[in-house]
């Protein structure tokens, strides 16, 4: 029987692993064709990842292919290998105004402690651990390549020698709408980063994905200018191991007396306003008696946000999207399924 140990939206975070596992070489998985995720009409809010409403919604098993199939080329973190996630189960539900997507995947390590700082009595060290993530890409402007190939056409088939980027030729006005849930950042304050991808190059080179416009502070790295210590610590009396919220964070001064063993998160978390925070997120990490774990994540958004950088969902429509899952990983170590079709309101 499964038991709920953690509830990210309610700010209960444990800076430890439920279970660490190493694995042999990543096995390549065959791509699936004609994957269709049919959304179910519901009458109740479906934001609870473990809510009973999901019991009556058909789940679609989606096979994921690792970006890198040669395990010898994959990085380890503190000597531990985190294998690519081979499958995610997707469900979708809707009412008159809102779309919910639930993603469930097996992961025996809960990684929501990206870059934790620890003080040893003399100096700070920062953990090399990253975080678990899931990302979705939706067509926004009718890009023919994306319609045919999904995000593989935009991300993985781009030909940099031809001068394009992310599959978009220079000067292209085509864009994609991206939703990215990050276990150590926005997820802790109930949203997923709403982003866009396209042919965007600034004076530092190609830049994508880009966050949608917002006001106020979003979750940000907790690091001083020198990069050798956190910029902020907990207020006095705070419970160690909890998120560091921007409205409670205290600016760190090296003259402060900090006990040895003191830890502080690698991110200061807060929720901005505007298009970047259009996607609501709730998540739970669940383990069974044997210590095996699963992520349950629900992302939800209004059919139409009124923002030009967001996909507009309509009833009786099909929407092509891609999905990627990251296991304590940066962009190199993840697994994807490039093309799934969301059927909404048949």
C-alpha positions in Angstrom: 0.0 0.0 0.0 1.3 3.4 -0.9 1.7 6.2 1.6 2.1 9.9 1.0 5.3 11.3 2.4 5.6 14.7 0.8 3.4 17.4 -0.5 5.3 20.1 -2.3 2.5 22.7 -2.7 2.1 22.6 1.1 5.8 23.2 1.6 6.9 20.0 3.3 10.3 19.2 1.9 12.9 16.7 3.2 16.5 17.3 2.1 17.3 13.7 1.7 16.9 10.8 -0.7 14.1 8.3 -0.2 16.3 5.8 -2.0 19.4 6.0 -4.1 19.8 3.7 -7.0 22.4 3.0 -9.5 21.6 1.3 -12.8 23.3 -0.4 -15.7 23.5 1.1 -19.1 20.4 3.0 -20.2 18.3 0.9 -22.5 17.0 2.5 -25.6 13.3 2.4 -26.1 11.3 2.2 -29.3 9.3 5.2 -30.3 5.6 4.9 -30.2 3.4 6.0 -33.1 0.0 7.6 -33.1 -0.1 8.2 -29.4 -3.4 9.8 -28.5 -4.2 11.3 -25.1 -8.0 11.7 -24.8 -9.1 14.2 -22.2 -12.1 13.3 -20.0 -14.8 15.8 -19.1 -15.1 16.2 -15.4 -17.3 18.2 -13.0 -14.9 18.6 -10.1 -11.5 20.3 -9.7 -8.7 17.9 -10.5 -5.7 19.7 -9.0 -5.1 17.1 -6.3 -2.5 14.6 -7.8 -4.0 11.8 -5.7 -7.6 12.9 -6.0 -10.3 10.3 -6.7 -11.3 12.1 -9.8 -8.3 10.6 -11.6 -9.5 7.1 -10.9 -12.0 7.4 -13.7 -9.7 9.0 -16.2 -7.9 6.7 -18.7 -4.2 6.7 -18.4 -1.9 6.7 -21.4 1.5 4.9 -20.9 4.1 6.9 -22.9 7.5 5.4 -23.6 10.4 7.8 -23.3 13.6 7.6 -25.2 16.8 8.9 -23.5 18.6 11.8 -25.1 21.9 9.9 -24.6 21.9 6.1 -25.0 25.5 5.6 -24.1 25.6 5.3 -20.3 29.4 5.8 -20.3 28.8 9.4 -21.5 26.3 10.2 -18.9 27.3 12.2 -15.9 27.1 11.0 -12.3 26.4 13.2 -9.2 28.7 12.5 -6.3 29.5 9.1 -7.9 25.8 8.2 -8.3 24.2 7.5 -11.6 20.6 8.6 -12.2 19.2 6.7 -15.2 16.8 8.2 -17.6 13.1 7.7 -16.8 11.7 5.0 -19.3 8.0 5.8 -19.1 5.5 8.3 -17.9 1.7 7.8 -17.6 -0.4 10.7 -18.7 -4.0 11.6 -18.1 -6.0 14.7 -19.1 -9.2 16.2 -17.9 -11.2 19.4 -18.6 -14.3 21.4 -17.8 -15.7 24.4 -19.5 -12.6 26.6 -18.8 -9.7 24.5 -17.5 -7.3 21.8 -18.8 -5.6 19.5 -16.3 -2.8 17.1 -17.2 -1.5 14.5 -14.7 1.8 12.8 -15.1 2.9 9.8 -13.0 6.3 8.2 -13.2 8.4 5.9 -11.1 11.5 7.4 -9.6 13.2 5.9 -6.6 15.1 9.2 -5.8 13.2 12.4 -4.8 15.4 15.2 -6.1 14.0 18.6 -4.9 17.1 19.9 -3.2 19.0 21.5 -6.1 22.2 23.1 -5.0 21.8 23.0 -1.2 24.4 25.0 0.7 26.1 23.5 3.8 28.3 25.4 6.3 31.1 23.4 7.9 32.1 26.0 10.5 34.6 27.7 8.2 33.3 27.7 4.6 30.2 27.0 2.5 30.0 24.1 0.0 27.2 23.6 -2.5 25.7 20.3 -3.4 26.0 19.1 -7.0 22.6 17.6 -6.9 20.2 19.0 -9.4 16.4 18.3 -9.5 13.6 16.3 -11.1 11.6 18.0 -13.8 8.9 17.4 -16.4 8.3 19.6 -19.4 5.7 19.8 -22.1 5.9 21.6 -25.5 2.7 22.6 -27.4 2.5 24.0 -30.9 1.6 27.7 -30.8 1.8 29.1 -34.3 1.0 26.1 -36.6 4.6 25.1 -37.3 4.4 22.4 -40.0 7.6 20.6 -38.8 6.3 20.5 -35.2 2.9 19.2 -36.4 4.7 16.4 -38.3 7.5 15.5 -35.9 6.5 17.0 -32.6 9.2 18.5 -30.4 11.8 16.2 -32.0 11.5 18.4 -35.1 12.0 21.5 -33.1 14.6 20.4 -30.5 16.4 17.2 -31.6 16.5 17.6 -35.3 17.7 21.2 -35.5 20.6 21.6 -37.9 23.0 24.2 -36.4 25.2 24.1 -39.5 22.4 25.6 -41.5 22.1 28.5 -39.0 18.8 27.5 -37.5 18.2 26.9 -33.8 15.7 24.6 -32.0 14.5 23.7 -35.5 13.5 27.2 -36.4 15.3 29.0 -39.2 16.7 32.5 -38.6 13.9 35.1 -38.8 11.2 32.5 -38.2 8.2 33.8 -36.2 7.0 30.3 -35.3 7.0 29.6 -31.6 6.2 26.9 -29.1 4.5 27.1 -25.7 6.4 25.3 -23.0 5.4 24.3 -19.5 8.2 23.2 -17.2 7.7 21.8 -13.7 10.8 22.0 -11.5 10.9 20.2 -8.2 13.2 22.6 -6.4 11.9 25.9 -7.8 8.4 26.9 -9.0 6.8 23.7 -7.8 7.4 24.7 -4.2 5.0 27.7 -4.7 2.4 26.0 -6.8 3.3 26.8 -10.4 5.2 25.6 -13.4 7.3 27.9 -15.5 5.3 29.0 -18.6 7.9 29.5 -21.4 8.2 29.9 -25.1 10.6 28.6 -27.6 11.5 30.0 -31.0 14.2 31.5 -33.1 15.5 34.0 -30.6 19.2 35.2 -30.6 20.6 38.0 -28.5 24.2 39.4 -28.3 25.2 36.3 -26.3 23.9 33.8 -28.8 20.8 31.6 -29.1 18.5 31.7 -26.2 15.7 29.3 -25.6 13.5 28.5 -23.8 12.6 31.9 -22.5 10.3 32.6 -19.7 7.0 34.3 -20.5 6.6 37.9 -19.2 6.0 38.4 -15.6 6.1 41.0 -12.8 7.4 40.4 -9.3 10.1 37.9 -8.2 10.2 34.4 -9.5 12.1 31.6 -7.8 15.8 32.3 -8.2 19.2 30.8 -7.4 20.4 31.5 -3.9 24.0 32.5 -4.6 26.2 35.5 -3.8 28.0 37.5 -6.4 31.3 35.6 -5.8 29.4 32.3 -6.1 31.0 30.9 -2.9 28.1 31.3 -0.4 24.4 31.7 -0.4 22.9 35.2 -0.7 20.1 34.4 1.7 19.6 32.3 4.8 16.5 31.3 6.9 15.1 33.8 9.4 15.8 33.0 13.1 13.6 30.1 14.3 12.8 28.7 10.9 12.6 24.9 10.6 15.6 23.5 8.7 14.8 21.5 5.6 11.8 23.7 4.6 11.7 25.9 1.5 13.3 29.4 1.7 10.6 31.8 0.7 11.5 35.2 -0.7 9.3 37.1 1.7 11.0 35.4 4.7 14.6 35.2 3.5 17.3 37.1 5.4 20.3 38.5 3.5 23.4 36.6 4.5 26.4 38.5 5.9 29.8 36.7 6.5 29.9 38.3 9.9 26.9 36.3 11.0 27.5 33.4 13.4 26.4 30.2 11.6 26.6 26.8 13.3 28.5 24.0 11.6 26.2 21.7 9.7 23.7 24.5 8.9 22.0 24.1 5.5 20.0 26.4 3.3 18.3 25.7 0.0 20.0 26.5 -3.3 16.9 28.5 -4.4 14.8 31.3 -3.0 11.2 30.6 -4.0 8.4 32.9 -4.8 5.6 33.1 -7.3 5.5 35.9 -9.9 2.5 37.4 -11.5 1.8 37.5 -15.2 2.1 35.0 -18.1 5.1 33.1 -16.6 2.8 31.9 -13.8 -0.2 30.9 -15.9 0.3 27.2 -15.3 -0.7 26.0 -11.8 1.1 22.9 -10.4 0.5 20.5 -7.6 2.7 17.5 -6.8 3.2 14.7 -4.5 6.1 12.2 -4.0 4.9 8.8 -2.8 6.7 5.7 -1.6 5.7 2.2 -0.8 6.9 0.0 2.0 9.8 -1.2 0.0 11.0 2.4 -0.6 10.1 2.6 -4.3 8.9 6.0 -5.2 6.7 7.8 -7.7 6.1 11.4 -8.7 2.4 12.5 -9.2 2.3 15.9 -10.8 -0.7 17.9 -12.1 -0.4 20.9 -14.3 -3.4 23.0 -15.1 -4.2 26.1 -17.1 -7.1 28.0 -18.4 -8.0 27.2 -22.0 -7.2 30.8 -22.9 -5.0 33.1 -20.8 -5.3 36.1 -23.0 -1.5 36.1 -23.5 -0.2 35.8 -27.1 2.7 33.5 -25.9 0.3 30.8 -24.7 -1.5 28.1 -26.6 -5.2 28.5 -26.8 -7.1 25.3 -26.2 -10.6 24.8 -27.7 -13.2 22.0 -27.4 -13.3 19.5 -30.3 -9.7 20.0 -31.2 -6.5 18.1 -31.4 -3.2 19.5 -30.1 0.3 18.0 -30.8 2.7 18.1 -27.9 5.9 16.6 -26.7 7.0 15.5 -23.2 10.3 15.2 -21.5 11.2 13.9 -18.0 14.5 14.8 -16.2 15.9 12.6 -13.4 18.1 14.8 -11.2 19.4 16.1 -14.5 20.4 19.0 -16.6 19.5 19.2 -20.3 21.9 16.4 -21.3 20.3 13.7 -19.2 16.6 13.4 -20.0 14.2 11.2 -21.9 11.5 12.3 -24.3 8.5 11.3 -26.4 8.4 13.8 -29.2 4.8 13.6 -30.3 1.6 12.9 -28.5 -1.8 14.2 -29.7 -4.2 15.7 -27.1 -7.8 15.2 -28.0 -10.0 17.7 -26.2 -13.8 17.5 -26.1 -14.8 15.0 -28.8 
